Amino acid sequence: QVQLVESGGGLVQAGGSLRLSCAASGTTLMYDRQAWLRQGPGKQRELVAQINSDGTTIYVDSVKGRFTISRDNVKNTVDLQMDSLKAEDTGVYYCRTITRGGRDYWGQGTQVTVSS
């Protein structure tokens, strides 16, 4: 059974940093692609960052230069380092992995609140 468990969310002041981590079990992340998505209050869920199996990354324009997605193939985790946080980064952040076979798994989400 595949499980993704996010951690690291919390309350931070604008300009601060948080590091989210997503620990996987039942699947090996390095063979697949992972993403962090978020849903802010009253907003649609959006892709924040993605890391592909070859290590290439994609970011939404609003977080470029501030967020970094990375994967630890030994720990089987995918992290999201978030710096220079803004109030508009507030939301529930979800970890997702899509396997080569097309199976799609999500974590339960972790709340990030940035106070201005």
N, C-alpha and C positions, 0 to 999 in steps of 0.2 A: 504494500500500500504506500503510495507516494504522499508525503507530507511536507509542507513548507511552513516554517515557523519564523515569523518576523519578530525582531526585537530592536530596541534602541530609540523608539519614539519618545516624545515628551514635550515639555514646554520650554521654549527658549526665547530669548529676546532677539529682536531684529538685529542682524549683523553677526549673530552667533553661529555655532556649528552643531550639527548632529551627525551621527553615523548610524545608519540603519543596517541591520544584518538579517539575512534570510538563510536559515539552515535547512538543508534538504535531507530527507531520508527516503529510501525506496527508489531512488533514481540517482544517476550520476550526472551532475550539472554540466560537466565539461563537454559532453557530447551534444548538448542542446543549446537553445538560446533562452536567455532570461531577460526579464524586464521588470522595472519598477513603474508602477502606475499610481496615480493619486486621484482622489476625488475631494475637491474642496466644497465648502458649504454652498449649496445651491448651484453647483457646477456639475458638468458631466465629467465622468472619469476620463483621464487623459494619460497618454504615455509620457513618462518623464525621461527614462533612459533605457537603453537595451544593450545587451552584450551578446554577440553571436558566438557560435562554437569556435570560430577562428580568432576570437578575441577582439574583433572590430566592434566599435561602439557607435551608438546613435543617441543624440540628446534633443529634446525639444528646445526650441530657440530660447525660451525664457530661463533656462537653467544652464545654458552653455557658459563655461568658464567658472561656474560656481559649484556644480555637482560633478561627481566622478563615480562611475559604476565600475566595479571590479569583481573578479571571481577568484576564489581560492580553491584550486583543484584538489588540494590535500584535505582541507577542512570540509569541502563540498558546500561552500557557502557563497553567496553573492551579496556584496555590500553596496551601499550608496552613501558616499561621503557628501554631506551637504554643508557648504560654507556660505558665508554672506547671506544668511537666510533673510527672507522678506516676509511680510505679513501675508502676501498672496501665495506663499508656499504652504500655508496652513491646509491641512486636509488629512484624510486617511490614506496611508501609503500601503500599496499591495505589491507583493512579490509574485511573479508569475514565471513558470517555465513551460516551454513548448518543446516536446520531444521530437526526434526525427520522424517518428511515426505519426506525428500530428496530435498527440495527446496533450491536453492543456490543463495545467494545475495551478491553483492559486493558494496563497496564504490567506490568513484570516484578517490581515490588515493591522496596521499600527498607527496610532494617532500622532500627528505632528502639529503642534500649535506654536505659531510664532507671534509674539506680542510686539506691538509697535510702540 
